[in-house]
């Protein structure tokens, strides 16, 4: 009987628990319904209809504003999905992704809305992985091809697939130009191309590291780096780059007919005038080498003294009683001699390293 009573009590407890949860959910839904008045719902529906009309008219930005106003009244998943679709039309894939994700977490989500939100998220993710490209020419209006496929005229803006891509430009009275890029998913590419008129000579573009070098072109000052598309006659020219604190560089450059010759130079700093800070490692190494050589001389003197003393002992007193003294003198001589040899080698390495450092720094 006790087991039957226990099971009955458990069933009664579960019944009251379910009733309590149902009441709590009812209260929450009632409060939500109270927060959303009939006027708000009617206004949101009207805004949804206005936004749809704007989308049909191609006014996607205005439609997005209408949808956002409607969502501020009622955060319904259908409104969020419609907002995301309008934002996808504007190319705002990240905003669309956030709106569809919010729709998926809505308690009012229906199976149909869930499928639409999931599809919207996939499309937004695909758009976010696309490569945005902006291509322009000077002068504009050039015929543009992408991997041999016509795209229209410059300026052009659109999406690219990932990988290696080639743009071809053609404009009457100008030389055809090709540019190759490596398109990476999620990147934004901005390509600007200067078209060169036929028979005008060539163009010269210069950059230096660091920037700000004075440029003498055929003994004429033409400005400071960077220099972009400086017009000149085709053929060989003399170029000088002058920047305080750096070595002056002279180069012979060749500019091809109707080509933009792009050159980059790394300027070398002047090493003839160095501070004491630049040379202190060299002086330190040479000083340490000299000190080590003095210590090596001291130990060499100790080895020589021990050798002479052992030699005198062996010649003047060869008794067994003094053998231990002789052996100790020989041991001291060998120890001092080994120490002196090591110090001589170390001293030579230090002095050689110091001289090398000093020569390089100068």
Secondary structure as UniProt FT lines:
FT   HELIX           2..35
FT   HELIX           38..56
FT   TURN            57..58
FT   HELIX           60..73
FT   HELIX           77..89
FT   TURN            90..91
FT   HELIX           93..104
FT   TURN            107..108
FT   HELIX           111..129
FT   STRAND          131..138
FT   STRAND          143..146
FT   TURN            147..148
FT   STRAND          149..153
FT   STRAND          156..160
FT   STRAND          163..170
FT   TURN            172..173
FT   STRAND          177..183
FT   TURN            185..186
FT   STRAND          188..194
FT   TURN            198..199
FT   STRAND          202..209
FT   STRAND          214..217
FT   TURN            218..219
FT   STRAND          220..224
FT   STRAND          227..232
FT   STRAND          235..242
FT   TURN            244..245
FT   STRAND          249..255
FT   TURN            257..258
FT   STRAND          260..266
FT   HELIX           276..316
FT   HELIX           320..322
FT   HELIX           323..361
//
